[in-house]
Amino acid sequence: MIEQLWKEYAEKKDEQIRDQLIIACLPYVKSTAQRLSIYANSAQDTDDLINAGIIGLMDAIEKYDPSKGASFKSYAQHRIRGSIMDEIRSMDWVPYSTREKARKIEKIYAEFEHNGNKEPIEEEIASVLGMTLDQYYEILLEINRMSISLLDDIFHNDDEIAGDDDNSTDPEKELLMTETEALVGEAIEKLPEKERLVITLYYYEEMTMKDIGKVINVTESRVCQLHSSAILRLHAKLKHAGMGIRV
């Protein structure tokens, strides 16, 4: 239906057909905005992200080139997500104190990784930081909205859509991305079970934090905490493997 609507619009340039196409794509716009809202700050709400996604969709409708090989649906999804991510990045101001907290926690994970110790549990991290478990959980919630995650960019690589106008094949870049994905995959396998499940459901199955909470029977806030902890562990593991990842 979506592909046919775009073909009709491309032939007739009829605004009513364009509006039908936008309506047909709205469910994806909304689901993507809801999923990525965990990265938004307090000044942004889901409606802001949906509006950004619609702008990306309208851009896709006008710029899609079927000769590049991608379907309109794939190209539109790429543009929608990219526009939402740009909106989030434009407001990504994070207090220095939050970044410092993230660096401290990552450093602890890195020390465990470097010394070949078992994965530290949350109580151990809180103890090293000199705080209660509840205080540690609060920090994880702060960190969860800190920035666009490394993994989200890897799993939705912006260069992978053939329909993009300025996209060109770079074998060296593709090789680096393949190696990075392999390292990330290995690191994910070594995560504690619940953190690994959260990462898998969020990045591979593209579920929202709320839906993941229902699957593993915890609150949405707890899923966000597990997500933050997993990302910091992964950053430490990837740095140990020689990848320079900035938090």
Sequence and secondary structure as in RCSB ss.txt:
>XXXX:A:sequence
MIEQLWKEYAEKKDEQIRDQLIIACLPYVKSTAQRLSIYANSAQDTDDLINAGIIGLMDAIEKYDPSKGASFKSY
AQHRIRGSIMDEIRSMDWVPYSTREKARKIEKIYAEFEHNGNKEPIEEEIASVLGMTLDQYYEILLEINRMSISL
LDDIFHNDDEIAGDDDNSTDPEKELLMTETEALVGEAIEKLPEKERLVITLYYYEEMTMKDIGKVINVTESRVCQ
LHSSAILRLHAKLKHAGMGIRV
>XXXX:A:secstr
 HHHHHHHHHHH  HHHHHHHHHHHHHHHHHHHHHHGGG  TT  HHHHHHHHHHHHHHHHHH  GGGS  HHHH
HHHHHHHHHHHHHHHT    HHHHHHHHHHHHHHHHHHHTT     HHHHHHHHTS HHHHHHHHHHHHTSS  H
HHHHHT GGG TT TT    HHHHHHHHHHHHHHHHHHHTS HHHHHHHIIIIIS   HHHHHHHHTS HHHHHH
HHHHHHHHHHHHHHHTT     
